[in-house]
């Protein structure tokens, strides 16, 4: 989710995704925009190692690398 206001200026979230022993992938997402309302923007990322198989464990670490706040409204792990 991207939001407006001082709390979200320069907000950037770093996501690290790892599937069990597969290699990990990193993504950075901006959390601010200038419109005076919050908006939902879907982000689609490939999973490392070609994706997960039934029974695999998926780890997602989120690190706020800049800014003060970041909103996550939901997450879906699926084929797109």
Backbone as ProteinMPNN parsed JSONL, in Angstrom:
{"seq_chain_A": "XXXXXXXXXXXXXXXXXXXXXXXXXXXXXXXXXXXXXXXXXXXXXXXXXXXXXXXXXXXXXXXXXXXXXXXXXXXXXXXX", "coords_chain_A": {"N_chain_A": [[0.847, -1.17, 0.0], [0.554, 2.218, -0.794], [0.98, 5.333, 0.77], [0.093, 8.689, 1.774], [1.517, 11.663, 3.201], [3.641, 12.889, 5.875], [4.743, 10.778, 7.446], [5.261, 8.737, 5.647], [7.045, 9.552, 3.723], [9.829, 8.906, 1.717], [9.698, 6.221, 2.423], [10.765, 2.953, 2.222], [10.612, -0.456, 1.642], [12.316, -3.452, 2.152], [12.098, -6.619, 0.886], [12.943, -9.923, 1.54], [12.936, -12.986, 0.1], [12.788, -16.426, 0.59], [13.02, -19.875, -0.138], [13.037, -22.67, 1.657], [16.03, -24.246, 1.242], [16.715, -23.01, -1.115], [18.075, -20.437, -3.3], [17.99, -16.971, -2.309], [15.896, -14.057, -2.96], [15.78, -10.519, -3.404], [13.71, -7.637, -2.999], [12.784, -4.236, -3.447], [10.45, -1.872, -2.351], [8.682, 1.101, -2.825], [6.946, 3.231, -0.537], [5.466, 5.599, -0.663], [3.534, 8.276, -2.051], [2.262, 11.163, -3.828], [-0.461, 11.772, -4.0], [-3.425, 12.676, -2.213], [-4.501, 10.465, -0.75], [-4.598, 7.058, 0.415], [-3.437, 4.332, -1.532], [-3.853, 1.15, -3.143], [-1.438, -0.863, -4.524], [-0.668, -3.477, -6.487], [2.101, -5.686, -6.282], [4.039, -7.878, -8.1], [6.136, -10.644, -7.829], [8.647, -12.924, -8.86], [9.159, -16.107, -7.395], [12.086, -17.359, -5.735], [14.301, -19.859, -7.161], [12.569, -20.932, -9.048], [10.094, -21.206, -7.881], [7.846, -22.538, -5.313], [7.244, -25.839, -4.062], [4.672, -28.208, -3.214], [4.462, -28.548, 0.237], [6.83, -27.196, 0.756], [8.561, -24.668, 2.66], [8.094, -21.227, 2.825], [9.9, -18.342, 3.331], [9.572, -14.983, 4.282], [11.129, -12.055, 4.782], [10.821, -8.808, 6.064], [12.2, -5.622, 5.866], [12.4, -2.375, 6.979], [13.968, -0.062, 5.21], [14.229, 2.626, 4.743], [12.649, 5.719, 5.724], [9.756, 6.136, 7.959], [7.421, 4.642, 8.39], [5.55, 1.879, 7.006], [2.985, 0.387, 5.098], [1.481, -2.764, 4.834], [-0.972, -4.396, 3.182], [-1.889, -6.915, 2.433], [-1.055, -10.288, 1.412], [-0.466, -12.619, -1.124], [0.342, -15.819, -2.185], [0.734, -17.257, -5.106], [0.111, -18.695, -8.357], [0.527, -16.648, -11.16]], "CA_chain_A": [[0.0, 0.0, 0.0], [1.252, 3.494, -0.766], [0.243, 6.317, 1.537], [0.535, 10.072, 1.687], [1.805, 12.262, 4.499], [5.019, 12.947, 6.342], [5.207, 9.494, 7.976], [5.574, 7.789, 4.581], [8.03, 10.105, 2.802], [11.047, 8.093, 1.592], [9.512, 4.876, 2.965], [11.133, 1.867, 1.325], [10.612, -1.741, 2.314], [13.1, -4.49, 1.487], [11.593, -7.962, 1.118], [13.829, -11.016, 1.197], [12.118, -14.196, -0.025], [13.626, -17.622, 0.537], [12.303, -21.146, -0.059], [13.901, -23.65, 2.306], [17.451, -24.099, 0.963], [16.934, -22.375, -2.418], [18.661, -19.1, -3.221], [17.01, -15.957, -1.945], [15.751, -12.913, -3.854], [15.445, -9.292, -2.69], [12.896, -6.662, -3.718], [12.551, -3.003, -2.718], [9.159, -1.287, -2.71], [8.435, 2.433, -2.288], [5.675, 3.295, 0.18], [4.947, 6.962, -0.624], [3.135, 8.965, -3.276], [1.833, 12.533, -3.521], [-1.919, 11.9, -3.989], [-3.882, 12.814, -0.83], [-5.246, 9.303, -0.296], [-3.812, 5.836, 0.328], [-3.838, 3.51, -2.664], [-3.336, -0.211, -3.179], [-0.711, -1.139, -5.759], [-0.147, -4.846, -6.413], [3.461, -5.956, -6.735], [4.196, -9.295, -8.394], [7.536, -11.039, -7.87], [8.938, -14.345, -9.049], [9.775, -16.755, -6.248], [13.406, -17.9, -6.083], [14.392, -21.278, -7.457], [11.468, -21.374, -9.888], [8.852, -21.325, -7.119], [7.75, -23.522, -4.24], [6.493, -27.072, -4.307], [3.83, -28.594, -2.091], [5.219, -28.93, 1.425], [7.963, -26.295, 0.98], [8.363, -23.533, 3.547], [8.491, -19.959, 2.214], [10.243, -17.323, 4.318], [9.554, -13.608, 3.78], [11.605, -11.095, 5.776], [10.581, -7.422, 5.66], [13.064, -4.681, 6.574], [12.183, -0.979, 6.614], [15.318, 0.449, 4.978], [14.183, 4.084, 4.832], [11.342, 6.219, 6.134], [9.318, 5.859, 9.334], [6.321, 3.679, 8.406], [5.199, 1.214, 5.75], [1.757, -0.402, 5.244], [1.251, -3.952, 4.013], [-2.385, -4.693, 3.317], [-2.15, -8.329, 2.236], [-0.065, -11.02, 0.636], [-0.961, -13.862, -1.7], [1.362, -16.623, -2.86], [-0.043, -18.004, -6.071], [0.548, -18.625, -9.752], [-0.122, -15.541, -11.874]], "C_chain_A": [[0.89, 1.229, 0.0], [0.369, 4.508, -0.066], [0.834, 7.69, 1.351], [0.883, 10.544, 3.099], [3.258, 12.079, 4.906], [5.563, 11.599, 6.82], [5.691, 8.534, 6.893], [6.577, 8.319, 3.557], [9.305, 9.272, 2.876], [10.917, 6.699, 2.196], [9.834, 3.839, 1.9], [11.242, 0.59, 2.142], [11.44, -2.719, 1.496], [12.519, -5.846, 1.883], [12.643, -8.966, 0.68], [12.998, -12.282, 1.225], [13.041, -15.391, -0.2], [12.734, -18.855, 0.64], [13.279, -22.182, 0.447], [15.362, -23.392, 1.983], [17.74, -23.472, -0.401], [17.605, -21.015, -2.224], [17.567, -18.092, -2.887], [16.988, -14.85, -2.986], [15.333, -11.717, -3.006], [14.662, -8.355, -3.595], [12.767, -5.429, -2.844], [11.309, -2.325, -3.265], [9.04, 0.078, -2.049], [7.063, 2.466, -1.616], [5.034, 4.663, 0.193], [4.526, 7.427, -2.014], [2.536, 10.302, -2.876], [0.32, 12.727, -3.49], [-2.407, 11.891, -2.544], [-4.817, 11.686, -0.398], [-4.318, 8.096, -0.354], [-4.325, 4.999, -0.831], [-3.189, 2.129, -2.564], [-2.686, -0.44, -4.54], [-0.173, -2.561, -5.667], [1.275, -4.929, -6.971], [3.572, -7.458, -6.937], [5.669, -9.61, -8.542], [7.627, -12.526, -8.113], [9.519, -14.897, -7.753], [11.126, -17.331, -6.661], [13.331, -19.387, -6.396], [13.262, -21.806, -8.315], [10.163, -21.594, -9.152], [8.909, -22.424, -6.08], [6.964, -24.736, -4.708], [5.644, -27.372, -3.082], [4.697, -29.079, -0.934], [6.427, -28.054, 1.71], [7.572, -25.204, 1.972], [8.904, -22.289, 2.865], [8.724, -18.957, 3.34], [10.215, -15.965, 3.649], [9.978, -12.706, 4.927], [11.364, -9.703, 5.226], [11.436, -6.506, 6.525], [12.76, -3.275, 6.076], [13.551, -0.338, 6.452], [15.38, 1.976, 4.892], [12.763, 4.505, 5.182], [10.993, 5.805, 7.554], [8.278, 4.75, 9.414], [6.158, 3.044, 7.031], [3.96, 0.372, 6.011], [1.779, -1.589, 4.291], [-0.195, -4.356, 4.251], [-2.694, -6.168, 3.155], [-1.057, -8.961, 1.411], [-0.712, -12.304, 0.135], [0.2, -14.552, -2.4], [0.624, -17.547, -3.807], [0.614, -17.927, -7.447], [-0.188, -17.471, -10.413], [0.281, -15.54, -13.308]], "O_chain_A": [[1.883, 1.272, 0.726], [-0.843, 4.543, -0.28], [1.941, 7.84, 0.833], [0.562, 9.87, 4.078], [3.989, 11.248, 4.367], [6.742, 11.311, 6.612], [6.452, 7.612, 7.184], [6.925, 7.606, 2.615], [9.8, 8.971, 3.962], [11.931, 6.052, 2.459], [9.253, 3.843, 0.815], [11.878, 0.56, 3.195], [11.279, -2.804, 0.279], [12.455, -6.181, 3.065], [13.175, -8.871, -0.426], [12.416, -12.622, 2.255], [13.954, -15.375, -1.026], [11.789, -18.869, 1.43], [14.236, -22.537, -0.241], [15.897, -22.377, 2.428], [18.9, -23.408, -0.807], [17.686, -20.511, -1.104], [16.385, -18.321, -3.145], [17.913, -14.707, -3.785], [14.622, -11.871, -2.013], [14.911, -8.282, -4.798], [12.652, -5.549, -1.624], [11.128, -2.213, -4.478], [9.27, 0.207, -0.847], [6.128, 1.806, -2.071], [4.126, 4.89, 0.992], [5.101, 7.013, -3.021], [2.324, 10.546, -1.689], [-0.148, 13.754, -2.999], [-1.853, 11.162, -1.721], [-5.827, 11.942, 0.258], [-3.342, 8.111, -1.103], [-5.529, 4.963, -1.083], [-2.119, 1.968, -1.977], [-3.312, -0.233, -5.579], [0.701, -2.827, -4.843], [1.598, -4.323, -7.992], [3.233, -8.231, -6.041], [6.381, -8.935, -9.286], [6.796, -13.299, -7.637], [10.296, -14.214, -7.085], [11.299, -17.745, -7.807], [12.418, -20.083, -5.954], [13.01, -23.011, -8.32], [9.212, -22.117, -9.732], [9.898, -23.15, -5.977], [6.139, -24.661, -5.619], [5.897, -26.821, -2.01], [5.567, -29.93, -1.119], [7.005, -28.147, 2.793], [6.397, -24.862, 2.104], [10.036, -22.285, 2.38], [7.859, -18.748, 4.191], [10.771, -15.8, 2.563], [9.274, -12.601, 5.931], [11.661, -9.432, 4.063], [11.41, -6.592, 7.752], [12.851, -3.009, 4.877], [14.235, -0.09, 7.446], [16.463, 2.556, 4.961], [11.805, 3.762, 4.97], [11.805, 5.21, 8.263], [8.246, 3.999, 10.389], [6.579, 3.607, 6.02], [3.882, -0.296, 7.042], [2.057, -1.444, 3.101], [-0.595, -4.625, 5.383], [-3.693, -6.636, 3.702], [-0.241, -8.277, 0.794], [-1.417, -12.988, 0.876], [0.955, -13.912, -3.132], [-0.03, -18.5, -3.382], [1.564, -17.172, -7.653], [-1.4, -17.33, -10.243], [-0.161, -14.682, -14.072]]}, "name": "protein", "num_of_chains": 1, "seq": "XXXXXXXXXXXXXXXXXXXXXXXXXXXXXXXXXXXXXXXXXXXXXXXXXXXXXXXXXXXXXXXXXXXXXXXXXXXXXXXX"}
